[in-house]
Amino acid sequence: MKNYYETDPEFMERFENFTFNEVVNEQEQTLDDFTRYMAIISTLLGCQGIDEFKTMLIGAYHFGVTPIEMKEIVYQAVAYLGIGRVLPFLHAVNDFCKKRGIKLPLENQATTTLENRLEKGIEAQAAIFGEHMKEAWKNDHINRWLAANCFGDYYTRS
């Protein structure tokens, strides 16, 4: 953002004041820095702000967000945003890790297998939404995909 200090100093003054003064010093604001940075990189992923996402990974890491947590944020987004929207962010986290000498792949976080992902996803849905979800996956392929992929593959991750 350094060029913006030259080309848009008024914008940078207001942006920095709001972001790094008002937001973080708001009374009764309950987010610690770790949680704030997790929310920031999640939001940037959701809005497709790849350039700022790359910058905020540095701050997130500084405030204790681990490479595993960074990757999990990206992995969790696949079911909601799709691989086409998420892949550039996975590349960004991988590049971030490589530049810091963090060995890839990171420790596996899956808690399901290809054989039990549907079952575990159904269990997760039932625990969250109620017992009626134990049969919902049978209604159509979309409900089966939600149970197996969204909940079984991603939600169940450690």
FIDOLUM-971268 format. One record per atom (N, C-alpha, C): residue in one letter; atom name; x, y, z. Coordinates in pm, whole numbers, plus 50000, padded with zeros to 5 digits. Atoms other than C-alpha are relative to their C-alpha. Layout:
<mitis>
+--------+-------+-------+-------+-------+
! residu ! atome !    xx !    yy !    zz !
+--------+-------+-------+-------+-------+
!      A !    CA !     X !     Y !     Z !
...
+--------+-------+-------+-------+-------+
</mitis>
This chain:
<mitis>
+--------+-------+-------+-------+-------+
! residu ! atome !    xx !    yy !    zz !
+--------+-------+-------+-------+-------+
!      M !     N ! 50081 ! 49880 ! 50000 !
!      M !    CA ! 50000 ! 50000 ! 50000 !
!      M !     C ! 50085 ! 50127 ! 50000 !
!      K !     N ! 49915 ! 49882 ! 49987 !
!      K !    CA ! 50301 ! 50228 ! 50007 !
!      K !     C ! 49979 ! 50102 ! 49889 !
!      N !     N ! 50025 ! 49904 ! 50107 !
!      N !    CA ! 50223 ! 50385 ! 49667 !
!      N !     C ! 49877 ! 50085 ! 50029 !
!      Y !     N ! 50120 ! 49924 ! 49968 !
!      Y !    CA ! 49886 ! 50493 ! 49803 !
!      Y !     C ! 50030 ! 50116 ! 50094 !
!      Y !     N ! 49962 ! 49888 ! 49915 !
!      Y !    CA ! 50063 ! 50712 ! 50058 !
!      Y !     C ! 50040 ! 50119 ! 49914 !
!      E !     N ! 49962 ! 49894 ! 50092 !
!      E !    CA ! 50191 ! 50910 ! 49759 !
!      E !     C ! 49883 ! 50044 ! 49913 !
!      T !     N ! 50107 ! 49967 ! 50095 !
!      T !    CA ! 49892 ! 50891 ! 49527 !
!      T !     C ! 49867 ! 50034 ! 50066 !
!      D !     N ! 50129 ! 49983 ! 49932 !
!      D !    CA ! 49607 ! 50889 ! 49781 !
!      D !     C ! 50019 ! 50021 ! 50150 !
!      P !     N ! 49970 ! 49982 ! 49857 !
!      P !    CA ! 49732 ! 51032 ! 50111 !
!      P !     C ! 49875 ! 50024 ! 50085 !
!      E !     N ! 50122 ! 49975 ! 49925 !
!      E !    CA ! 49386 ! 51150 ! 50217 !
!      E !     C ! 49927 ! 49869 ! 50029 !
!      F !     N ! 50063 ! 50130 ! 49981 !
!      F !    CA ! 49241 ! 50803 ! 50165 !
!      F !     C ! 50075 ! 49919 ! 50105 !
!      M !     N ! 49920 ! 50080 ! 49907 !
!      M !    CA ! 49529 ! 50639 ! 50353 !
!      M !     C ! 49987 ! 50052 ! 50143 !
!      E !     N ! 50018 ! 49943 ! 49866 !
!      E !    CA ! 49492 ! 50878 ! 50646 !
!      E !     C ! 49870 ! 49950 ! 50061 !
!      R !     N ! 50131 ! 50041 ! 49950 !
!      R !    CA ! 49123 ! 50793 ! 50682 !
!      R !     C ! 49993 ! 49848 ! 50019 !
!      F !     N ! 50001 ! 50146 ! 49993 !
!      F !    CA ! 49169 ! 50421 ! 50613 !
!      F !     C ! 50077 ! 49953 ! 50123 !
!      E !     N ! 49919 ! 50041 ! 49886 !
!      E !    CA ! 49448 ! 50381 ! 50866 !
!      E !     C ! 49937 ! 50041 ! 50134 !
!      N !     N ! 50065 ! 49957 ! 49876 !
!      N !    CA ! 49264 ! 50584 ! 51130 !
!      N !     C ! 49885 ! 49907 ! 50036 !
!      F !     N ! 50114 ! 50087 ! 49973 !
!      F !    CA ! 48951 ! 50374 ! 51096 !
!      F !     C ! 50046 ! 49859 ! 50036 !
!      T !     N ! 49959 ! 50139 ! 49985 !
!      T !    CA ! 49126 ! 50038 ! 51064 !
!      T !     C ! 50086 ! 49975 ! 50123 !
!      F !     N ! 49901 ! 50027 ! 49896 !
!      F !    CA ! 49411 ! 50071 ! 51311 !
!      F !     C ! 49982 ! 50085 ! 50125 !
!      N !     N ! 50028 ! 49921 ! 49881 !
!      N !    CA ! 49264 ! 50320 ! 51558 !
!      N !     C ! 49857 ! 49974 ! 50048 !
!      E !     N ! 50139 ! 50014 ! 49956 !
!      E !    CA ! 48885 ! 50325 ! 51571 !
!      E !     C ! 49958 ! 49855 ! 50023 !
!      V !     N ! 50047 ! 50139 ! 49989 !
!      V !    CA ! 48821 ! 49956 ! 51510 !
!      V !     C ! 50066 ! 49927 ! 50117 !
!      V !     N ! 49931 ! 50077 ! 49896 !
!      V !    CA ! 49087 ! 49815 ! 51740 !
!      V !     C ! 49987 ! 50062 ! 50139 !
!      N !     N ! 50013 ! 49935 ! 49870 !
!      N !    CA ! 49026 ! 50069 ! 52017 !
!      N !     C ! 49855 ! 50024 ! 50041 !
!      E !     N ! 50142 ! 49984 ! 49969 !
!      E !    CA ! 48646 ! 50056 ! 52014 !
!      E !     C ! 49970 ! 49942 ! 50138 !
!      Q !     N ! 50036 ! 50049 ! 49867 !
!      Q !    CA ! 48515 ! 50026 ! 52369 !
!      Q !     C ! 49904 ! 49882 ! 49987 !
!      E !     N ! 50081 ! 50120 ! 49996 !
!      E !    CA ! 48356 ! 49693 ! 52446 !
!      E !     C ! 50016 ! 49912 ! 49876 !
!      Q !     N ! 49966 ! 50083 ! 50114 !
!      Q !    CA ! 48506 ! 49551 ! 52129 !
!      Q !     C ! 50062 ! 49873 ! 50056 !
!      T !     N ! 49963 ! 50124 ! 49932 !
!      T !    CA ! 48559 ! 49186 ! 52210 !
!      T !     C ! 50098 ! 49912 ! 49924 !
!      L !     N ! 49908 ! 50086 ! 50074 !
!      L !    CA ! 48795 ! 49052 ! 51945 !
!      L !     C ! 50144 ! 50026 ! 50040 !
!      D !     N ! 49857 ! 49987 ! 49980 !
!      D !    CA ! 49151 ! 48985 ! 52045 !
!      D !     C ! 50067 ! 50001 ! 49863 !
!      D !     N ! 49930 ! 49988 ! 50128 !
!      D !    CA ! 49416 ! 49031 ! 51776 !
!      D !     C ! 49999 ! 49870 ! 49920 !
!      F !     N ! 50002 ! 50131 ! 50066 !
!      F !    CA ! 49433 ! 48658 ! 51695 !
!      F !     C ! 49867 ! 49979 ! 49928 !
!      T !     N ! 50133 ! 50021 ! 50058 !
!      T !    CA ! 49057 ! 48634 ! 51636 !
!      T !     C ! 49971 ! 50103 ! 49892 !
!      R !     N ! 50021 ! 49895 ! 50098 !
!      R !    CA ! 49047 ! 48966 ! 51453 !
!      R !     C ! 50067 ! 49964 ! 49867 !
!      Y !     N ! 49929 ! 50033 ! 50124 !
!      Y !    CA ! 49309 ! 48850 ! 51204 !
!      Y !     C ! 49941 ! 49877 ! 49931 !
!      M !     N ! 50070 ! 50113 ! 50063 !
!      M !    CA ! 49130 ! 48519 ! 51150 !
!      M !     C ! 49877 ! 50050 ! 49925 !
!      A !     N ! 50119 ! 49944 ! 50064 !
!      A !    CA ! 48815 ! 48718 ! 51073 !
!      A !     C ! 50038 ! 50082 ! 49876 !
!      I !     N ! 49956 ! 49918 ! 50113 !
!      I !    CA ! 49005 ! 48957 ! 50845 !
!      I !     C ! 50035 ! 49913 ! 49880 !
!      I !     N ! 49961 ! 50080 ! 50117 !
!      I !    CA ! 49163 ! 48687 ! 50630 !
!      I !     C ! 49883 ! 49918 ! 49948 !
!      S !     N ! 50120 ! 50070 ! 50046 !
!      S !    CA ! 48833 ! 48496 ! 50618 !
!      S !     C ! 49914 ! 50091 ! 49914 !
!      T !     N ! 50081 ! 49904 ! 50074 !
!      T !    CA ! 48649 ! 48805 ! 50503 !
!      T !     C ! 50064 ! 50035 ! 49867 !
!      L !     N ! 49930 ! 49970 ! 50126 !
!      L !    CA ! 48913 ! 48888 ! 50244 !
!      L !     C ! 49989 ! 49885 ! 49901 !
!      L !     N ! 50021 ! 50116 ! 50086 !
!      L !    CA ! 48883 ! 48535 ! 50108 !
!      L !     C ! 49859 ! 50006 ! 49941 !
!      G !     N ! 50138 ! 49996 ! 50045 !
!      G !    CA ! 48506 ! 48569 ! 50090 !
!      G !     C ! 49971 ! 50108 ! 49898 !
!      C !     N ! 50024 ! 49891 ! 50095 !
!      C !    CA ! 48518 ! 48901 ! 49906 !
!      C !     C ! 50100 ! 50001 ! 49885 !
!      Q !     N ! 49902 ! 50017 ! 50107 !
!      Q !    CA ! 48802 ! 48783 ! 49681 !
!      Q !     C ! 50108 ! 50108 ! 50000 !
!      G !     N ! 49897 ! 49898 ! 49987 !
!      G !    CA ! 49049 ! 49041 ! 49812 !
!      G !     C ! 50139 ! 49938 ! 50011 !
!      I !     N ! 49876 ! 50078 ! 49998 !
!      I !    CA ! 49358 ! 48838 ! 49719 !
!      I !     C ! 50122 ! 50085 ! 50034 !
!      D !     N ! 49881 ! 49919 ! 49972 !
!      D !    CA ! 49610 ! 49124 ! 49728 !
!      D !     C ! 50010 ! 50035 ! 50148 !
!      E !     N ! 49999 ! 49964 ! 49858 !
!      E !    CA ! 49512 ! 49238 ! 50076 !
!      E !     C ! 50011 ! 49874 ! 50086 !
!      F !     N ! 49987 ! 50128 ! 49929 !
!      F !    CA ! 49478 ! 48873 ! 50187 !
!      F !     C ! 50147 ! 49966 ! 50018 !
!      K !     N ! 49856 ! 50031 ! 49992 !
!      K !    CA ! 49847 ! 48820 ! 50107 !
!      K !     C ! 50068 ! 50090 ! 50102 !
!      T !     N ! 49942 ! 49907 ! 49903 !
!      T !    CA ! 49937 ! 49129 ! 50309 !
!      T !     C ! 49959 ! 49965 ! 50142 !
!      M !     N ! 50051 ! 50027 ! 49865 !
!      M !    CA ! 49718 ! 49034 ! 50604 !
!      M !     C ! 50048 ! 49866 ! 50056 !
!      L !     N ! 49942 ! 50124 ! 49948 !
!      L !    CA ! 49871 ! 48685 ! 50627 !
!      L !     C ! 50119 ! 50031 ! 50091 !
!      I !     N ! 49884 ! 49961 ! 49919 !
!      I !    CA ! 50180 ! 48858 ! 50765 !
!      I !     C ! 49954 ! 50042 ! 50140 !
!      G !     N ! 50053 ! 49957 ! 49870 !
!      G !    CA ! 49981 ! 49030 ! 51041 !
!      G !     C ! 49938 ! 49884 ! 50076 !
!      A !     N ! 50063 ! 50116 ! 49936 !
!      A !    CA ! 49783 ! 48713 ! 51109 !
!      A !     C ! 50106 ! 49911 ! 50064 !
!      Y !     N ! 49890 ! 50085 ! 49950 !
!      Y !    CA ! 50104 ! 48513 ! 51151 !
!      Y !     C ! 50065 ! 50066 ! 50122 !
!      H !     N ! 49940 ! 49925 ! 49889 !
!      H !    CA ! 50247 ! 48784 ! 51376 !
!      H !     C ! 49915 ! 49988 ! 50127 !
!      F !     N ! 50089 ! 50008 ! 49884 !
!      F !    CA ! 49941 ! 48758 ! 51603 !
!      F !     C ! 49959 ! 49857 ! 50032 !
!      G !     N ! 50017 ! 50137 ! 49955 !
!      G !    CA ! 49958 ! 48380 ! 51629 !
!      G !     C ! 49914 ! 49909 ! 49915 !
!      V !     N ! 50075 ! 50089 ! 50088 !
!      V !    CA ! 49747 ! 48247 ! 51342 !
!      V !     C ! 50102 ! 49909 ! 49931 !
!      T !     N ! 49902 ! 50095 ! 50051 !
!      T !    CA ! 49933 ! 47932 ! 51244 !
!      T !     C ! 49976 ! 49969 ! 49853 !
!      P !     N ! 50022 ! 50043 ! 50139 !
!      P !    CA ! 49988 ! 47808 ! 50890 !
!      P !     C ! 49887 ! 49898 ! 49987 !
!      I !     N ! 50110 ! 50096 ! 50005 !
!      I !    CA ! 49752 ! 47519 ! 50968 !
!      I !     C ! 49867 ! 50074 ! 50007 !
!      E !     N ! 50125 ! 49924 ! 49989 !
!      E !    CA ! 49481 ! 47766 ! 51073 !
!      E !     C ! 49974 ! 50081 ! 49873 !
!      M !     N ! 50016 ! 49928 ! 50127 !
!      M !    CA ! 49543 ! 47975 ! 50760 !
!      M !     C ! 49945 ! 49907 ! 49893 !
!      K !     N ! 50046 ! 50096 ! 50100 !
!      K !    CA ! 49503 ! 47667 ! 50543 !
!      K !     C ! 49858 ! 49954 ! 50028 !
!      E !     N ! 50134 ! 50046 ! 49966 !
!      E !    CA ! 49194 ! 47553 ! 50732 !
!      E !     C ! 49894 ! 50104 ! 49963 !
!      I !     N ! 50092 ! 49895 ! 50042 !
!      I !    CA ! 49028 ! 47888 ! 50669 !
!      I !     C ! 49972 ! 49986 ! 49851 !
!      V !     N ! 50015 ! 50016 ! 50144 !
!      V !    CA ! 49091 ! 47835 ! 50299 !
!      V !     C ! 49923 ! 49872 ! 49969 !
!      Y !     N ! 50068 ! 50127 ! 50026 !
!      Y !    CA ! 48983 ! 47470 ! 50303 !
!      Y !     C ! 49850 ! 50010 ! 50030 !
!      Q !     N ! 50141 ! 49989 ! 49960 !
!      Q !    CA ! 48659 ! 47554 ! 50485 !
!      Q !     C ! 49919 ! 50080 ! 49898 !
!      A !     N ! 50070 ! 49915 ! 50097 !
!      A !    CA ! 48572 ! 47807 ! 50214 !
!      A !     C ! 49963 ! 49926 ! 49872 !
!      V !     N ! 50025 ! 50071 ! 50126 !
!      V !    CA ! 48574 ! 47551 ! 49932 !
!      V !     C ! 49853 ! 49964 ! 49983 !
!      A !     N ! 50139 ! 50042 ! 50010 !
!      A !    CA ! 48226 ! 47420 ! 50009 !
!      A !     C ! 49904 ! 50117 ! 49976 !
!      Y !     N ! 50088 ! 49883 ! 50011 !
!      Y !    CA ! 48082 ! 47773 ! 50010 !
!      Y !     C ! 50031 ! 50087 ! 49878 !
!      L !     N ! 49961 ! 49912 ! 50110 !
!      L !    CA ! 48280 ! 47960 ! 49745 !
!      L !     C ! 50035 ! 49926 ! 49872 !
!      G !     N ! 49958 ! 50077 ! 50116 !
!      G !    CA ! 48395 ! 47683 ! 49514 !
!      G !     C ! 50150 ! 50007 ! 49979 !
!      I !     N ! 49855 ! 50010 ! 50019 !
!      I !    CA ! 48742 ! 47577 ! 49412 !
!      I !     C ! 50056 ! 50114 ! 49913 !
!      G !     N ! 49953 ! 49893 ! 50088 !
!      G !    CA ! 48768 ! 47843 ! 49140 !
!      G !     C ! 50027 ! 50129 ! 50075 !
!      R !     N ! 49982 ! 49879 ! 49920 !
!      R !    CA ! 48735 ! 48120 ! 49397 !
!      R !     C ! 50105 ! 49983 ! 50109 !
!      V !     N ! 49914 ! 50028 ! 49885 !
!      V !    CA ! 48947 ! 47952 ! 49663 !
!      V !     C ! 50144 ! 49971 ! 49960 !
!      L !     N ! 49866 ! 50045 ! 50040 !
!      L !    CA ! 49246 ! 47820 ! 49469 !
!      L !     C ! 50107 ! 50110 ! 50006 !
!      P !     N ! 49897 ! 49896 ! 49988 !
!      P !    CA ! 49430 ! 48157 ! 49442 !
!      P !     C ! 50042 ! 50025 ! 50145 !
!      F !     N ! 49969 ! 49977 ! 49859 !
!      F !    CA ! 49411 ! 48186 ! 49822 !
!      F !     C ! 50082 ! 49884 ! 50057 !
!      L !     N ! 49917 ! 50114 ! 49962 !
!      L !    CA ! 49551 ! 47836 ! 49867 !
!      L !     C ! 50143 ! 50021 ! 49950 !
!      H !     N ! 49867 ! 49967 ! 50053 !
!      H !    CA ! 49839 ! 47939 ! 49641 !
!      H !     C ! 50068 ! 50106 ! 50087 !
!      A !     N ! 49944 ! 49892 ! 49918 !
!      A !    CA ! 49887 ! 48252 ! 49853 !
!      A !     C ! 50052 ! 49946 ! 50133 !
!      V !     N ! 49954 ! 50057 ! 49872 !
!      V !    CA ! 49910 ! 48054 ! 50179 !
!      V !     C ! 50121 ! 49912 ! 49976 !
!      N !     N ! 49884 ! 50084 ! 50031 !
!      N !    CA ! 50147 ! 47803 ! 50018 !
!      N !     C ! 50124 ! 50086 ! 49975 !
!      D !     N ! 49887 ! 49909 ! 50025 !
!      D !    CA ! 50369 ! 48087 ! 49891 !
!      D !     C ! 50048 ! 50063 ! 50130 !
!      F !     N ! 49966 ! 49942 ! 49869 !
!      F !    CA ! 50358 ! 48249 ! 50237 !
!      F !     C ! 50085 ! 49901 ! 50079 !
!      C !     N ! 49927 ! 50102 ! 49924 !
!      C !    CA ! 50473 ! 47922 ! 50396 !
!      C !     C ! 50138 ! 49976 ! 49941 !
!      K !     N ! 49872 ! 50027 ! 50067 !
!      K !    CA ! 50746 ! 47858 ! 50140 !
!      K !     C ! 50101 ! 50112 ! 50027 !
!      K !     N ! 49912 ! 49886 ! 49976 !
!      K !    CA ! 50890 ! 48209 ! 50186 !
!      K !     C ! 50054 ! 50001 ! 50143 !
!      R !     N ! 49957 ! 50006 ! 49860 !
!      R !    CA ! 50919 ! 48139 ! 50560 !
!      R !     C ! 50065 ! 49868 ! 50036 !
!      G !     N ! 49935 ! 50128 ! 49976 !
!      G !    CA ! 51071 ! 47795 ! 50520 !
!      G !     C ! 49913 ! 49900 ! 50073 !
!      I !     N ! 50094 ! 50094 ! 49936 !
!      I !    CA ! 50761 ! 47618 ! 50650 !
!      I !     C ! 49978 ! 49885 ! 49904 !
!      K !     N ! 50007 ! 50119 ! 50085 !
!      K !    CA ! 50765 ! 47265 ! 50515 !
!      K !     C ! 49856 ! 49962 ! 49967 !
!      L !     N ! 50131 ! 50046 ! 50048 !
!      L !    CA ! 50467 ! 47159 ! 50307 !
!      L !     C ! 50012 ! 49857 ! 49952 !
!      P !     N ! 50131 ! 49968 ! 49945 !
!      P !    CA ! 50246 ! 46967 ! 50326 !
!      P !     C ! 50006 ! 50010 ! 50152 !
!      L !     N ! 50012 ! 49987 ! 49856 !
!      L !    CA ! 50143 ! 47063 ! 50676 !
!      L !     C ! 49937 ! 49874 ! 50058 !
!      E !     N ! 50057 ! 50115 ! 49932 !
!      E !    CA ! 50021 ! 46812 ! 50933 !
!      E !     C ! 49854 ! 49981 ! 49959 !
!      N !     N ! 50136 ! 50034 ! 50042 !
!      N !    CA ! 49703 ! 46636 ! 50820 !
!      N !     C ! 49899 ! 50036 ! 50109 !
!      Q !     N ! 50104 ! 49961 ! 49906 !
!      Q !    CA ! 49386 ! 46772 ! 50986 !
!      Q !     C ! 49869 ! 49925 ! 49978 !
!      A !     N ! 50122 ! 50075 ! 50028 !
!      A !    CA ! 49130 ! 46532 ! 50838 !
!      A !     C ! 49968 ! 49906 ! 50116 !
!      T !     N ! 50045 ! 50094 ! 49896 !
!      T !    CA ! 48925 ! 46334 ! 51089 !
!      T !     C ! 49911 ! 49893 ! 49940 !
!      T !     N ! 50082 ! 50100 ! 50069 !
!      T !    CA ! 48735 ! 46132 ! 50829 !
!      T !     C ! 50083 ! 49936 ! 49890 !
!      T !     N ! 49941 ! 50067 ! 50116 !
!      T !    CA ! 48824 ! 45893 ! 50550 !
!      T !     C ! 49900 ! 50009 ! 49886 !
!      L !     N ! 50093 ! 50003 ! 50112 !
!      L !    CA ! 48673 ! 45860 ! 50207 !
!      L !     C ! 49888 ! 49900 ! 50025 !
!      E !     N ! 50100 ! 50103 ! 49971 !
!      E !    CA ! 48488 ! 45559 ! 50345 !
!      E !     C ! 49897 ! 50047 ! 50103 !
!      N !     N ! 50095 ! 49964 ! 49894 !
!      N !    CA ! 48328 ! 45727 ! 50651 !
!      N !     C ! 49958 ! 50146 ! 49999 !
!      R !     N ! 50030 ! 49856 ! 50004 !
!      R !    CA ! 48294 ! 46092 ! 50546 !
!      R !     C ! 49850 ! 50029 ! 49997 !
!      L !     N ! 50145 ! 49980 ! 50002 !
!      L !    CA ! 47920 ! 46061 ! 50469 !
!      L !     C ! 49942 ! 49977 ! 50139 !
!      E !     N ! 50050 ! 50034 ! 49866 !
!      E !    CA ! 47849 ! 45894 ! 50802 !
!      E !     C ! 50036 ! 50109 ! 50100 !
!      K !     N ! 49955 ! 49897 ! 49905 !
!      K !    CA ! 48054 ! 46150 ! 50997 !
!      K !     C ! 49935 ! 50135 ! 49970 !
!      G !     N ! 50068 ! 49876 ! 50038 !
!      G !    CA ! 47898 ! 46437 ! 50802 !
!      G !     C ! 49855 ! 50000 ! 50047 !
!      I !     N ! 50137 ! 50013 ! 49952 !
!      I !    CA ! 47549 ! 46310 ! 50884 !
!      I !     C ! 49996 ! 50021 ! 50151 !
!      E !     N ! 49993 ! 49983 ! 49854 !
!      E !    CA ! 47647 ! 46289 ! 51252 !
!      E !     C ! 50017 ! 50147 ! 50037 !
!      A !     N ! 49978 ! 49858 ! 49972 !
!      A !    CA ! 47772 ! 46648 ! 51244 !
!      A !     C ! 49874 ! 50081 ! 49975 !
!      Q !     N ! 50124 ! 49927 ! 50029 !
!      Q !    CA ! 47456 ! 46776 ! 51077 !
!      Q !     C ! 49894 ! 49974 ! 50107 !
!      A !     N ! 50100 ! 50035 ! 49898 !
!      A !    CA ! 47234 ! 46591 ! 51327 !
!      A !     C ! 50031 ! 50069 ! 50133 !
!      A !     N ! 49961 ! 49934 ! 49874 !
!      A !    CA ! 47432 ! 46733 ! 51621 !
!      A !     C ! 49969 ! 50149 ! 49996 !
!      I !     N ! 50024 ! 49856 ! 50013 !
!      I !    CA ! 47388 ! 47087 ! 51488 !
!      I !     C ! 49853 ! 50032 ! 49981 !
!      F !     N ! 50134 ! 49962 ! 50045 !
!      F !    CA ! 47042 ! 47085 ! 51331 !
!      F !     C ! 49888 ! 49910 ! 50053 !
!      G !     N ! 50103 ! 50088 ! 49946 !
!      G !    CA ! 46862 ! 46795 ! 51497 !
!      G !     C ! 49997 ! 49864 ! 49933 !
!      E !     N ! 50006 ! 50140 ! 50042 !
!      E !    CA ! 46785 ! 46428 ! 51454 !
!      E !     C ! 49943 ! 49981 ! 49860 !
!      H !     N ! 50060 ! 50015 ! 50133 !
!      H !    CA ! 46579 ! 46483 ! 51138 !
!      H !     C ! 50104 ! 50000 ! 49888 !
!      M !     N ! 49894 ! 49993 ! 50102 !
!      M !    CA ! 46908 ! 46542 ! 50952 !
!      M !     C ! 50060 ! 49862 ! 49971 !
!      K !     N ! 49944 ! 50133 ! 50023 !
!      K !    CA ! 46997 ! 46174 ! 50986 !
!      K !     C ! 49948 ! 49935 ! 49873 !
!      E !     N ! 50059 ! 50055 ! 50122 !
!      E !    CA ! 46772 ! 46100 ! 50689 !
!      E !     C ! 50003 ! 50099 ! 49883 !
!      A !     N ! 50007 ! 49895 ! 50103 !
!      A !    CA ! 46799 ! 46429 ! 50494 !
!      A !     C ! 50091 ! 49971 ! 49881 !
!      W !     N ! 49904 ! 50026 ! 50107 !
!      W !    CA ! 47097 ! 46311 ! 50291 !
!      W !     C ! 49941 ! 49910 ! 49892 !
!      K !     N ! 50062 ! 50093 ! 50095 !
!      K !    CA ! 46872 ! 46054 ! 50121 !
!      K !     C ! 49905 ! 50070 ! 49902 !
!      N !     N ! 50098 ! 49929 ! 50082 !
!      N !    CA ! 46646 ! 46320 ! 49967 !
!      N !     C ! 50045 ! 50023 ! 49857 !
!      D !     N ! 49946 ! 49977 ! 50135 !
!      D !    CA ! 46870 ! 46400 ! 49670 !
!      D !     C ! 50151 ! 50013 ! 50007 !
!      H !     N ! 49853 ! 49996 ! 50003 !
!      H !    CA ! 47229 ! 46428 ! 49558 !
!      H !     C ! 50056 ! 50125 ! 50067 !
!      I !     N ! 49950 ! 49877 ! 49936 !
!      I !    CA ! 47264 ! 46788 ! 49682 !
!      I !     C ! 50010 ! 49979 ! 50151 !
!      N !     N ! 49995 ! 50026 ! 49856 !
!      N !    CA ! 47179 ! 46683 ! 50038 !
!      N !     C ! 50108 ! 49899 ! 50036 !
!      R !     N ! 49892 ! 50096 ! 49976 !
!      R !    CA ! 47418 ! 46389 ! 50011 !
!      R !     C ! 50135 ! 50070 ! 49989 !
!      W !     N ! 49875 ! 49925 ! 50014 !
!      W !    CA ! 47692 ! 46619 ! 49887 !
!      W !     C ! 50025 ! 50090 ! 50121 !
!      L !     N ! 49985 ! 49916 ! 49881 !
!      L !    CA ! 47628 ! 46859 ! 50175 !
!      L !     C ! 50048 ! 49919 ! 50119 !
!      A !     N ! 49961 ! 50084 ! 49887 !
!      A !    CA ! 47652 ! 46576 ! 50426 !
!      A !     C ! 50143 ! 49949 ! 49984 !
!      A !     N ! 49870 ! 50062 ! 50021 !
!      A !    CA ! 47957 ! 46409 ! 50273 !
!      A !     C ! 50113 ! 50102 ! 49983 !
!      N !     N ! 49893 ! 49906 ! 50030 !
!      N !    CA ! 48156 ! 46703 ! 50139 !
!      N !     C ! 50006 ! 50115 ! 50099 !
!      C !     N ! 49998 ! 49882 ! 49914 !
!      C !    CA ! 48059 ! 47015 ! 50332 !
!      C !     C ! 50024 ! 49963 ! 50147 !
!      F !     N ! 49988 ! 50037 ! 49858 !
!      F !    CA ! 48019 ! 46845 ! 50669 !
!      F !     C ! 50102 ! 49889 ! 50022 !
!      G !     N ! 49909 ! 50112 ! 49980 !
!      G !    CA ! 48212 ! 46518 ! 50629 !
!      G !     C ! 50144 ! 50032 ! 49967 !
!      D !     N ! 49864 ! 49968 ! 50043 !
!      D !    CA ! 48515 ! 46649 ! 50441 !
!      D !     C ! 50057 ! 50122 ! 50070 !
!      Y !     N ! 49947 ! 49873 ! 49950 !
!      Y !    CA ! 48542 ! 47000 ! 50584 !
!      Y !     C ! 49961 ! 50031 ! 50143 !
!      Y !     N ! 50043 ! 49960 ! 49867 !
!      Y !    CA ! 48333 ! 47070 ! 50894 !
!      Y !     C ! 50065 ! 49914 ! 50110 !
!      T !     N ! 49946 ! 50092 ! 49900 !
!      T !    CA ! 48473 ! 46765 ! 51076 !
!      T !     C ! 50149 ! 50014 ! 50022 !
!      R !     N ! 49854 ! 49987 ! 49987 !
!      R !    CA ! 48835 ! 46870 ! 51030 !
!      R !     C ! 50037 ! 50055 ! 50137 !
!      S !     N ! 49957 ! 49950 ! 49869 !
!      S !    CA ! 49031 ! 46932 ! 51347 !
!      S !     C ! 50056 ! 50140 ! 49989 !
+--------+-------+-------+-------+-------+
</mitis>
